[in-house]
Amino acid sequence: MNNKNNGTLKTILYYIAFIGLGLGVGILGPSLLRLAENTGTTIGQVSAMFFFHALGYMIGAFFGGRSFDRIAGHPIMSVMLVVIAICLAIIPGINALWALVALLLFLGISQGTLDAGGNTLIVWVYGSKVGPFMNGLHFFFGIGAFLSPILIAQSIRVQDSLNLAYWGMAAFMLIPAVGLLFLRSPSQTDGENDPVKNTGINDRLLLGMCVVFIMFYLGMQGGFTGWLATYATTTNLLTEASAAYANSLFWGVFTLGRLLSIPIAFKLRPRQVLTIDLAGCMVSVLVLLLWQGSVAVLWISIVGTAFFAAPLFPTMVAFAENRMRLTGRTTSMFLVGGSVGSMFFPWLTGLLYEKVGPPIVPVMIAVSGTFLLLIFVALVKKFPGKVQGD
């Protein structure tokens, strides 16, 4: 009974930590114009923060994920939460671009390590029964990302600065940071992991293809959330405040999609969920590409993309989990792939933005989505399913 209670407490704290992770990840897009103003730079120049944040995220996911296989996980997560809090508290006061991107590099490292830890430790707590709990973890990430633009908008409205939002988020990080120190860290032997799964040539190929899938997925998502506010305001489709709320709408619908994916995961196989959601994503992205001057289409695209994109990451993890053993190392590779996508596509969009203009945003999102669909088709053809039920 005590172990069950400890598992529940661990899960609650992981969920709170992932609310904080979502808060920290969701701030960049709505803060873009203000951070450019604070540092006296152009939109194209300040967009370098996407690159360095994602680079840090990749470093944290790669090295941090591996560390969970060797070191107790809860102290690592607590330290990362404290570092995130410090970074968030400092960012609004920075007025030099080099200092901003350096801090965002450290922020990304901490967030990447925290992300790898949460995804790994919850698998070790629940083993083969992790499915709904994994969806729940990413649901609470969505809650944080949904609240983040709202806090930014309110901070700008009340104080005409980012301070209140960033400082409030920093304080929130300390709650799970302290709580995790009082619970024993789970290990690979705690959950009900399938002993027949092993690592072989096909598993490495599967891992590589899943990593590329997640790379394009987070490239598409990062391009959408990172450039949505700027695209909407520079095309005069929305005001600055409305664009912040549009970002919040994206994360709100995204969170709803994650919530609904929990019961759906009990009814449909991961392959079926991925097929439906990828089709919905492509339709939502293509309408934005084809009707760029319509405010109504913009809102439709926001809702559709957010809803159908929401379950893709946890469902792809479930797709892989049914075919191979997941460890801190394999989880870190998923996040490294995601970091590459988050780093490259928003950064490339920023470079092209000043040359091509706002229309490049939906183009880049559509390109990412197309590759995402092609990789999934290749995955299903190569790995139709190794275990019953998928």
BELNOR-V137810 format. One record per backbone hydrogen bond with DSSP energy under -1.0 kcal/mol. CO is the residue of the C=O (numbers start at 0). NH is the residue of the N-H. E is the energy in kcal/mol with one decimal. If there is no record, write none. Layout:
BEGIN
co=CO nh=NH e=E
co=CO nh=NH e=E
END
This chain:
BEGIN
co=0 nh=4 e=-2.5
co=1 nh=5 e=-2.7
co=2 nh=6 e=-2.4
co=3 nh=7 e=-2.0
co=4 nh=8 e=-2.6
co=5 nh=9 e=-2.7
co=6 nh=10 e=-2.2
co=7 nh=11 e=-2.4
co=8 nh=12 e=-2.3
co=9 nh=13 e=-2.6
co=10 nh=14 e=-2.5
co=11 nh=15 e=-2.3
co=12 nh=16 e=-2.5
co=13 nh=17 e=-2.1
co=14 nh=18 e=-1.6
co=15 nh=19 e=-2.0
co=16 nh=20 e=-2.1
co=17 nh=21 e=-2.3
co=18 nh=22 e=-2.3
co=19 nh=23 e=-2.2
co=20 nh=24 e=-2.2
co=21 nh=25 e=-2.3
co=26 nh=30 e=-1.5
co=28 nh=31 e=-1.3
co=30 nh=34 e=-2.9
co=31 nh=35 e=-2.1
co=32 nh=36 e=-2.0
co=33 nh=37 e=-2.8
co=34 nh=38 e=-1.9
co=35 nh=40 e=-2.3
co=41 nh=45 e=-2.6
co=42 nh=46 e=-1.4
co=44 nh=47 e=-1.6
co=45 nh=48 e=-2.2
co=46 nh=49 e=-1.4
co=47 nh=51 e=-2.3
co=48 nh=52 e=-2.5
co=49 nh=53 e=-2.3
co=50 nh=54 e=-2.4
co=51 nh=55 e=-2.4
co=52 nh=56 e=-2.3
co=53 nh=57 e=-2.4
co=54 nh=58 e=-2.3
co=55 nh=59 e=-2.9
co=56 nh=60 e=-2.6
co=57 nh=61 e=-2.5
co=58 nh=62 e=-2.4
co=59 nh=63 e=-1.8
co=60 nh=64 e=-1.4
co=61 nh=65 e=-1.2
co=62 nh=66 e=-1.6
co=63 nh=67 e=-1.1
co=65 nh=68 e=-1.3
co=66 nh=69 e=-1.4
co=66 nh=70 e=-2.8
co=72 nh=76 e=-2.3
co=73 nh=77 e=-2.4
co=74 nh=78 e=-2.2
co=75 nh=79 e=-2.2
co=76 nh=80 e=-2.2
co=77 nh=81 e=-1.9
co=78 nh=82 e=-2.3
co=79 nh=83 e=-2.5
co=80 nh=84 e=-2.1
co=81 nh=85 e=-2.2
co=82 nh=86 e=-2.5
co=83 nh=87 e=-2.6
co=84 nh=88 e=-1.9
co=85 nh=89 e=-1.4
co=86 nh=90 e=-2.1
co=89 nh=92 e=-1.6
co=90 nh=93 e=-1.7
co=95 nh=99 e=-2.0
co=96 nh=100 e=-2.7
co=97 nh=101 e=-1.8
co=98 nh=102 e=-2.2
co=99 nh=103 e=-2.4
co=100 nh=104 e=-1.6
co=101 nh=105 e=-1.7
co=102 nh=106 e=-2.7
co=103 nh=107 e=-2.5
co=104 nh=108 e=-2.1
co=105 nh=109 e=-2.2
co=106 nh=110 e=-2.5
co=107 nh=111 e=-2.9
co=108 nh=112 e=-2.0
co=109 nh=113 e=-2.3
co=110 nh=114 e=-2.7
co=111 nh=115 e=-2.4
co=112 nh=116 e=-2.3
co=113 nh=117 e=-2.7
co=114 nh=118 e=-2.2
co=115 nh=119 e=-1.9
co=116 nh=120 e=-3.1
co=117 nh=121 e=-1.8
co=119 nh=123 e=-1.8
co=120 nh=124 e=-1.7
co=121 nh=125 e=-1.8
co=122 nh=126 e=-3.0
co=125 nh=128 e=-2.0
co=126 nh=129 e=-1.6
co=129 nh=133 e=-3.0
co=130 nh=134 e=-2.1
co=131 nh=135 e=-2.0
co=132 nh=136 e=-2.2
co=133 nh=137 e=-1.9
co=134 nh=138 e=-1.7
co=135 nh=139 e=-2.1
co=136 nh=140 e=-1.4
co=137 nh=141 e=-1.7
co=138 nh=142 e=-1.6
co=139 nh=143 e=-1.9
co=140 nh=144 e=-2.3
co=141 nh=145 e=-2.2
co=142 nh=146 e=-2.3
co=143 nh=147 e=-1.9
co=146 nh=150 e=-2.5
co=147 nh=151 e=-2.2
co=148 nh=152 e=-2.8
co=149 nh=153 e=-2.6
co=150 nh=154 e=-2.3
co=151 nh=155 e=-2.3
co=152 nh=156 e=-2.2
co=153 nh=157 e=-2.9
co=154 nh=158 e=-2.5
co=155 nh=159 e=-1.1
co=161 nh=165 e=-2.3
co=162 nh=166 e=-2.9
co=163 nh=167 e=-2.2
co=164 nh=168 e=-2.2
co=165 nh=169 e=-2.0
co=166 nh=170 e=-2.1
co=167 nh=171 e=-1.8
co=168 nh=172 e=-1.4
co=170 nh=173 e=-1.1
co=171 nh=174 e=-1.6
co=172 nh=176 e=-1.3
co=173 nh=177 e=-1.8
co=174 nh=178 e=-2.1
co=175 nh=179 e=-2.4
co=178 nh=181 e=-1.5
co=179 nh=182 e=-1.4
co=186 nh=189 e=-1.7
co=190 nh=192 e=-1.0
co=191 nh=127 e=-1.2
co=193 nh=196 e=-1.2
co=199 nh=203 e=-2.2
co=200 nh=204 e=-2.1
co=201 nh=205 e=-2.8
co=202 nh=206 e=-2.9
co=203 nh=207 e=-2.4
co=204 nh=208 e=-2.4
co=205 nh=209 e=-2.5
co=206 nh=210 e=-2.5
co=207 nh=211 e=-2.0
co=208 nh=212 e=-2.3
co=209 nh=213 e=-2.5
co=210 nh=214 e=-2.0
co=211 nh=215 e=-2.2
co=212 nh=216 e=-2.2
co=213 nh=217 e=-2.7
co=214 nh=218 e=-1.6
co=215 nh=219 e=-2.4
co=216 nh=220 e=-2.6
co=217 nh=221 e=-2.7
co=218 nh=222 e=-2.2
co=219 nh=223 e=-2.0
co=220 nh=224 e=-2.9
co=221 nh=225 e=-2.4
co=222 nh=226 e=-1.2
co=223 nh=227 e=-1.3
co=226 nh=230 e=-3.0
co=227 nh=231 e=-2.7
co=228 nh=232 e=-2.0
co=229 nh=233 e=-2.6
co=230 nh=234 e=-1.3
co=231 nh=236 e=-1.7
co=231 nh=237 e=-2.1
co=232 nh=235 e=-1.2
co=238 nh=242 e=-2.5
co=239 nh=243 e=-1.7
co=240 nh=244 e=-2.0
co=241 nh=245 e=-2.0
co=242 nh=246 e=-2.0
co=243 nh=247 e=-1.8
co=244 nh=248 e=-2.7
co=245 nh=249 e=-2.4
co=246 nh=250 e=-2.1
co=247 nh=251 e=-2.5
co=248 nh=252 e=-2.9
co=249 nh=253 e=-2.6
co=250 nh=254 e=-2.4
co=251 nh=255 e=-2.1
co=252 nh=256 e=-2.7
co=253 nh=257 e=-2.1
co=254 nh=258 e=-2.4
co=255 nh=259 e=-2.7
co=256 nh=260 e=-1.4
co=258 nh=261 e=-1.3
co=259 nh=263 e=-1.6
co=260 nh=264 e=-1.8
co=262 nh=265 e=-1.0
co=263 nh=266 e=-1.1
co=263 nh=267 e=-2.8
co=268 nh=272 e=-2.2
co=269 nh=273 e=-2.6
co=270 nh=274 e=-1.9
co=271 nh=275 e=-2.2
co=272 nh=276 e=-2.5
co=273 nh=277 e=-2.4
co=274 nh=278 e=-1.8
co=275 nh=279 e=-2.2
co=276 nh=280 e=-2.5
co=277 nh=281 e=-2.3
co=278 nh=282 e=-1.9
co=279 nh=283 e=-2.1
co=280 nh=284 e=-2.5
co=281 nh=285 e=-2.4
co=282 nh=286 e=-1.8
co=284 nh=288 e=-1.6
co=285 nh=289 e=-2.3
co=286 nh=290 e=-2.1
co=293 nh=297 e=-1.7
co=294 nh=298 e=-2.1
co=295 nh=299 e=-2.3
co=296 nh=300 e=-2.9
co=297 nh=301 e=-2.3
co=298 nh=302 e=-2.3
co=299 nh=303 e=-2.8
co=300 nh=304 e=-2.7
co=301 nh=305 e=-2.1
co=302 nh=306 e=-2.4
co=303 nh=307 e=-2.3
co=304 nh=308 e=-2.1
co=305 nh=309 e=-1.4
co=308 nh=311 e=-1.4
co=310 nh=314 e=-2.2
co=311 nh=315 e=-2.3
co=312 nh=316 e=-2.0
co=313 nh=317 e=-2.1
co=314 nh=318 e=-2.5
co=315 nh=319 e=-2.3
co=316 nh=320 e=-2.8
co=317 nh=321 e=-1.7
co=319 nh=322 e=-2.0
co=319 nh=323 e=-1.4
co=326 nh=330 e=-2.6
co=327 nh=331 e=-2.2
co=328 nh=332 e=-1.7
co=329 nh=333 e=-1.7
co=330 nh=334 e=-1.9
co=331 nh=335 e=-2.3
co=332 nh=336 e=-2.3
co=333 nh=337 e=-2.1
co=334 nh=338 e=-2.5
co=335 nh=339 e=-2.3
co=336 nh=340 e=-1.9
co=337 nh=341 e=-2.7
co=338 nh=342 e=-2.2
co=339 nh=343 e=-2.9
co=340 nh=344 e=-1.7
co=343 nh=347 e=-3.0
co=344 nh=348 e=-2.4
co=345 nh=349 e=-1.9
co=346 nh=350 e=-2.0
co=347 nh=351 e=-2.3
co=348 nh=352 e=-1.9
co=349 nh=353 e=-1.0
co=351 nh=355 e=-3.5
co=352 nh=356 e=-1.7
co=356 nh=359 e=-1.9
co=357 nh=360 e=-2.1
co=358 nh=362 e=-1.2
co=359 nh=363 e=-2.6
co=360 nh=364 e=-1.9
co=361 nh=365 e=-2.3
co=362 nh=366 e=-2.3
co=363 nh=367 e=-2.1
co=364 nh=368 e=-2.2
co=365 nh=369 e=-2.1
co=366 nh=370 e=-2.0
co=367 nh=371 e=-2.1
co=368 nh=372 e=-2.1
co=369 nh=373 e=-2.0
co=370 nh=374 e=-2.3
co=371 nh=375 e=-1.8
co=372 nh=376 e=-2.0
co=373 nh=377 e=-1.9
co=374 nh=378 e=-2.3
co=375 nh=379 e=-2.5
co=376 nh=380 e=-1.9
co=377 nh=381 e=-2.1
co=378 nh=382 e=-3.1
co=386 nh=389 e=-1.6
END
